[in-house]
Each structure stands twice: as C-alpha cells, then as structure tokens.
Amino acid sequence: MKKCLVLLLVMFSFHAFSQEMPTEEDSEIEALESEAVVEPEKPTPRRSAQPAEKRKFRIGLAAYYSLADKFESSGSLTTQGTVVSYSGEDKTNGAAGVALSVISGADQPIGFEGGISYEFDRTVDSFTLSTSGANFSGNYTGSKPKVKLMSVFGNARFQVNSAVYFLAGLNITKVSLANSELSVSTGYGGQAGAGFQVTRDLGLEAQYRMIQAKASSAGILSNGKSYTQDIDRLEFNGLSFLVKYMF
C-alpha cells in the first residue's frame, strides 16, 4: 500500500514538472517576440500647394463688341474740271468680333501680344456732307452699304500686378465694303487700353482703337455728269470691350 502511494506521488510530481518546463518550440517563439520591434506608424506627408506653371507662350481667344459707330472723312469731289473739297461723316452701328492671339510673357512685367481679329457686318445708315458753301445730309436707302473689318495687330503689355495690365500697339486693317462704289485702301492705326485678370486664364479688356485709310470712287451722277471722288482721310475710331480666355 505504501509503495502504491509513493509511486502515485512520484508520477504526479513528474507530470506537474513536465507541464512547467518550456519546450524548445516555446523558447524559439519567446525569442522572436522579444526581438520583434513594433515601429510606430509614420504620418502620411501632406502635399503642399504647387505654384501654377508659368508658360512662356499662351494662346488667347477673345470675343468683343466695338462701340465705334461712325466713319469720318475728308477729301475732294471733281466734276468736269471743278474740284470741291468736303468733309463728311457716315453713321453706322456697333459690331461684334472675335480675335485670336499669341501672348508672350503674360506673367512678366513686360510682354507682347500679336494676333488677328475679325469684325462682323456693320450697316451704314446715314451721312452728312459739308463743303465750303453748303451742308447735306440724308439716309441710305435700298441696299445699304455694309462694312467688315479684319485686322492684324501687335501690342506691348505692361503688367502692374497679377491682376491689372496696360497695353498699347499698332494694327493693319483691311476695310471691306459691300453695296458701295468706294474702293478702300489698307488702313493703319493703333490701339491702347487696360485689362483685368479675373482668374489666371480669364480676363476683361477695354481698348480704344484708331484706324485710318484712304478711298476713291468714280462714276456718273444723276445729272449725267462724270465725277471722281478722292478721300484722303477715312477714320474709324472707337471703344471696344473684350472677354479673353488664355490657354
């Protein structure tokens, strides 16, 4: 009986000791856990706002409306050897137009812009004519004269700040007349104005444009006499407002 109790005690002690002894596998896991270092999570860097790219050349597309509404002229009318000097004015209406340009140095203190513009039909409605001895006025009837303008222009741009700029330059203009006997030469002139950038790409402009050309005609008057007309000065000046988008 005593031997059995002793044997049971020995077996129970061995079993308890074997549960407490770590195995080789447990030792390896503990070693790996002790060596593993948990690194703190790195914060994601924030992207800073990058400045807008400054391009050397930009394309400008503009729509505008010209308030110029009269042609002023001076010249002479010759009939059978008699020469009469006169000055006159032809009244018309404003007209819409479009322009395409290339802009260099749009973000610089001094830049340049060159392009082409096209102005749609204007109808000439009435006229006044003054000579040394008489004044005449009247309205055109039937097929009234119509005027189209196409210009090539170049402007120097002076940037005051990121929003405001001034411009000044020259233009060469083709004046096309329909329903008229006048033949008009190429016109030359200039323009000056100011602009405001609503955004970096969208801007507003106001320009005062001047065009001067010459014209001539010849024909038969209603009394059967032949005539020649020489216009030494044909001016077309006025204010324009533009909306321009730059690509």
Secondary structure, 3 states (H helix, E strand, C coil): CHHHHHHHHHHHHHHHHHHHCCCHHHHHHHHHHHHCCCCCCCCCCCCCCCCCCCCCEEEEEEEEEECCCEEEEEEEEEECCEEEEEEEEEECCCEEEEEEEEEECCCCCEEEEEEEEEEEEEECCEEEEEECCCEEEEECCCCCCEEEEEEEEEEEEEECCCCEEEEEEEEEEEEEEECCCCEECCEEEEEEEEEEECCCCEEEEEEEEEEEEEEEEEEECCCCCEEEEEEEEEEEEEEEEEEEEEC
